[in-house]
């Protein structure tokens, strides 16, 4: 009696774990997280170049605004 109850509980747990493994609804979230990790990595790698680029762009904007 107790062994059958434990077996049925374990069977239910196996079915739920299998169902979670086959569920593909969370794949979109994982893809977005991986894309963000790659983008953050690129920003960290090219931080100095990006900073100088943004500074030069804002410098040109300021010069053009003063010219008006």
Residue pairs with C-beta under 8 A, 6 or more apart in sequence:
43 50
